[in-house]
Amino acid sequence: MFGVLANAPINSPHLRKSGSRPVVFDIDGEAGNGVEEGFLQTDANGVKSFVPPLNTAAIMPSPLMLWRFKVLLFFVWVIICCKVGWDSVMRMSVDLRDLFLYEAFLYYNPLLLVTMMVWFWGVNLWVFAQANVGYAKIFDLNQDHLTHREIWKAISFSDFFLADILTSMAKVFSDLERSVCRMVHRQVATIAWFEADSVCGSHSIAIPLVLVLPYLFRFFQCLRQYKDTGEKTTLFNALKYSTAVPVIFLSALKYHVFPDRWTNFYRPLWLLSAVLNSLYSFYWDVTRDWDLSCFTRIFKFSRPHLCTYLFYGRKWVYFCVIGSNLILRCTWTYKLSAHLRHNYLTVFAITALEIFRRFQWAFFRVENEWNKINSKSGLQLSQNDMSNEESKLLASSEHHNV
């Protein structure tokens, strides 16, 4: 075996006389075991032994060490860039610094939130893989047999799941629209940046239009599902998404009506629609999307795994998850209301919390769908077994009659 000393025979034709230079010892030709070439050396007692050559792969660092080294270099690079950037910003005047920070925040916070969502989704997939959840089957990732026309005709769980995620990214789409608008109208780093009544200001009608688009997509999906299946629950689900529309547009009306009209009429309607949307969405999450209405299970996938051992049987987890979902649903109304978005750091924090709520929601939603698929498969297997048993009984009865 490679790497082990081997004693060569004295009368081997490959050996030279004592004191000569070491020669190549062909293990392949002698033993036929595929070992690489080595050298013969003679010790003080005159015993000749085989010494394998130095393997270049043995001196290479392990992949784990290389990965750690790359991560270390990445963090060093990030720290250096942050240090250089911060020093450059601190050399600016106060007014120019505020303008620069707001401009940088407007352009880069959507990208940061998208990265956060993608990273959370990677954590979701890792947990699903550890729990042996067939997410490829749940999301129909192996439908290679469908043509491009058939794909548009079929609406699957993956379409609903993606549309729900897009509703949590509504604020990100609004910020992207604001950035594109300012670049098109050349308002970057100008005084028009802070003018609320400008084309790209905070009073623009384009803000509620972009915010409402994900909810309209999901609304029409529910209507299409009702057309295909005839299930009445899809209509109630469509009603849930329609409750977000008055929250968005009543908030935007503050900048287009008289203050007295807003205070006496539109603001009470906005508060009523906001409470209705938050409570209705919370109810649907718990009872429909998660199926936790009876408070009987949590993170119970088909096979035991780490999450099952940690959470199952602990009632405080139920209340924490449900309570946090209720609170974050209410704060999400703050983000949908354009007239409340004055502190951009607060809005950014609320949007990040909504992405975290969606990350938490994805575990229970996929788990519920996976349990439905398993229950359907078990029902089909039981029906097949019953049919097989009936056919056997019929065959045996016919044999006895004969």
N, C-alpha and C positions, 0 to 999 in steps of 0.2 A: 504493500500500500504506500501511496505517496506520502512522504514525510517521515518514514520509518527507516531506520538503519538496516541495511541488508548485507549479510556476509557473502562475498563472492567466492566461488571455488578457486583453489590455488592453481589448478591446471586450466583455468579459463583462457581461451585464446585472446581475450580482450586485455589481459593483464600484461604489463611490461615488467622488466626486471626491477629489483629494489633500487630506489634512488632516482628513478626516472620521473618525468613530469606526469601529473595526473592526466588521464585520458578519459574520453567519453565512454560511458558504460551504457550500452543500448539495452534498456529493460524491455522495450517493446519487442525487439527481435529475440531476446533470450527467454522472457517469461510469457510474452504475448498478452499482458494484462493492460496495455494502454498507458503505462506510466511514462512520464516525460524523462528526458535525458538527465544524467547526473554525473558525478565525478567519483573517482576512487582515490582514497587516501590511505597511507600506511602509517600506523601509530608506532610508538617506541618499541613494542613487542614484535613488530613485523607483521601484525594482523592487518589485512587490507579490508576496508569497509566502504560501503557505498554512501555517498553524501548527496542528497538531492539538491538541485539548484534552488536559488532563492526565488520564491514565487512572488511576482509583482502584485498579485491580488491580495496577498496576505498583508502587505504594508499599506493598502488603501484604507481610508477611514470608513467607518460604518455609515450606512444611509441616515441613521438617526443623528449621528454626529454632524454630518453634512447639513441636514435639515436645521439643526439647532444653530449651526454657524450662519446659515442663510438668514434665519430669523433674527439673530443678533445683528448682522449687518443691516437688515431692514430697519430695525429699531434705531440703530445708530444713525442711519441716513435720515429717518423721520425726525429725530431729535435735533440734528444739525439744521435741517430745513426749517423747523419750527423756530429755532433760535435765531437763525439769520432773518427769517420773516418778521419775527417779533421785534427785533432790533431795528429793522427798517421802518416798521409801523410807528414805533415809539419816537422816531426822529421827526415825524410829521407834526404839523400844528394840530391843535385840538379839533378845529372844524374839519380840516381835511382828514384827520384820523377817523372821526365819526362817519363821514361820508364814505370813506374807504371800507370801514368795517361793515357798514350796512349794505354796501354794494357787494362785497365779498359774501356776506351772509345770504343775500338774496339769490346769488348765482350758485352757491355751493351747498346750501342746506337741502335742496331737493336731491342732489346726488348723494349726500350723506344719508338721507332717509331711505333712498332706494337701496343703498348698500346695506343698511341696517336690516331692511326687510329680506334681502337675499341671504344675509348671514343667518337670520332667524329661521328662514326656510331650510337652510342647510342643517340646522340643529333639529328641526322637525323630521327631516329625512333620516338623520342618524338615529333618532329615537325609534322611528318606524322600523328601520333595519334591525336594530337591537331587539325589537319586540316581534320580529318575524311577521310584520304586517306587509302584505302584498300591495304596496302602494302603486306599483305598475299596473296591477289589475284594477285597482280602484279608479285610477285616473285614465284608464284606457290608453296606455302608452304603447301598446303593441298592436294597434289597429292598422297594420300595413296593408291589409286587404281592401281598405276603403279608398275609393277614388276621391278626387278633389270635390266633385259634385256631391257625393254621398256624405262627406264630412260636414258640409254646410247644412245638409238636411237633418242630421242627427245632433241633438243637444244632450250632452252627457253630464255626469257629475263634475268632471273636470272643468267644464264651461261655467257651471254655477260657482264652483270653488274659486276660480280665477276672478270672476266678476265680483264676488264678495271681497276678495283682497283689494280689488281696484277701488271699491267704495272707501276703504281705509286709506287709500292713496289720493283721495280727492284734493286735499290741501296741497300735495306735491304737484299735481297737475296744474292747480291754480298758480302756484309760484313759478312753475315753468312758463306758463302763459304770460305772467308779468315780466319775466326776464326777456322773453322773445319780443314782447311788445316794446320794451324800452330799447332793445337793440335795433328794432326796425325803425322806430321813430327817433332814434339818435338822442335818447334821453339819459344815457349812461353817464354818471358823474356830472350831472348838470343840476341846476336849481329846480328844474321841472320834476326831478326825482322826488322831492318832498311836497309837491303840489298835489293835493288829494283830488282836485277837480280836473287834472290833466288827462290826456288820453289814456295813459297807463297808470293813473293814480288809484288810490284805494276806493274811490267812489265809482269806478268803472262798472258798467253793466256786464262786462265780460267775466267778471269774477264769479257771480252766481251762476252764469251759464256754464262755466267750466266745472264748478263744484257739483252741479246737478247731473252732469252727463253720466258718471258711473251708476248713479241710482236709477236713471232712466233705462240704461242698458239692462240692469238687473230686473227692473219692472217688466220690460218687454220679454225677457227670458221667462219669467213666471207665466205671462200670458201665453207664450208659445208652448210652455210645458202643459198648461191647462188644455190647449187645443189638441196636443198629442195624446195626453193621458186621460183627460176628463176629471182629474182629481180636484176637488173643491178646495183642498188645503193650499194649493198653489195660488188661488185667488187671494186667500188671506195673507200669503207671503208677499204677493204683489202689493197688497194694501200696506204692508209694513214699509216697503221701500217708497211708496208714494207719500208717506207721512214726513219724509225728509224734504220734500219739495217746498211746502209752506215755510219750514224753518229757514231755508236758504233765502227765499225770495222776500219774505216778510222782513228779514234782517236787512237785506239790501235796500228796502224801501225807505229806511231812515234817512238816506242821503237825497231822496227824491220827493219827499213830502214835507209839509210844514211841521215844525217841532211840536206844536200842540196836537196836531193830527196824529203824529207818531206816538206821543205820550198817552193820549186818551183812547186811541182805537187800535193802532197797529201793534204796539208793544204788548198789550194783554193777549192779543191773538198769537203773537210770536211766543210768548211764555207758555201758552196753552199747547201750541203745536210742538214746542220743544219737550215739554213733559210727556206728551203723548208719544212722540217718537222714541224717547229714551226708554220709557216703560214697555212699550210694545216690542222694541228691539231686544230688550233684556228678557222679556217673557219668551220670545221666540228662540233666543239663544239657548236658554235653559231647557225648555220643554220640547223643542223641535230639533234644533241643530245638534244638541248634546244628548237629548233624551235623559235628562237628570231630574225629571219632575218628581220621581219617587225617592231621590237621594239614596239610591241603592248601590251605586258603583262609581268608580273613578279610575281612569287609566287601566281598565281591565281589557287588555288585548287578548288574542286567542291563546297565547302561551305566557306563562309567568316570566317576568323579567325584572329589571332593577326598579322600574317605576311601580310595578305592582307590589313588590315587597316594601317599598318605602311609603306608599300612599294608601294602599288598600286597607280598609278597616279603620282609618283615622278620620273621624268626622270633621275635625277642624279644617281639613283640606277642602272639604265640600264648601264650607262657609267662606273660607278665604277666596276660593276661585269664584264663587257666585257673587260674593260681596265686591271683589275687585272688578268684576265684569260690570256690575251695576254702577259703580262709581265712575269707571272709565267710559261707560256709555253716556253718562250725564256730562262729563267733561268734553266728550266728542261734540256735543251740541255747541259748546263754546267755540270750537274751531270752525264749525259750519256757519257761524254768524259773523258776517263781515264787519258789522258795526262794533264788535267786541275785540277785533284784532288790532290793538294799538301797540302792545308790547310784543315785538316779534320774537323775543327770547321765550316768553311765556307760551306763545303759539307753537314755537318749535318743540318745546318740552311736551305740550299736550299732544302734538302730532306723533312724537316718539312714543308716548304712552299708548296711543291708539294702535301703533304698529306692534307694540308689546302685547296689547290685548288681542290683536288678531293672531299673533304667534301662539298665545295661550288657547285661543278659540280653535286653532287648527288641530290641536291634539285631540280634543273631544269630538270634533266634527268628523275627522277621518276615522277615529275609533268607532263612532256610531255607524258610519257607512260600512266599515269592515265587518262589524257584527251582523249587519243586515245581509251582507253577501254570504257570510258563513251560515246564517240561519236558513237562507234560501237553498244553499248547497246541501245542508243537512236534511231539509225537507224533501228535496229531490231524491237524495239517496234513500231516505226512508220509503218514499213512494215506489222507487225502483225495487227495493227489497220486498215490499209487499206484493208487487206485481209478480216478482220471481217466485215467491212462495205460493201465490195463487196458481201460477202455471204449473208448479210442481204438484200441487194437490190435485189439479185437474188431470194431469198426466197419470198420477198414481191411481185415481178413481177410474179412469178409462182402462188402465191395465188390469185392475181388479174385475171390471165388468167383462173384459175379454176372457 
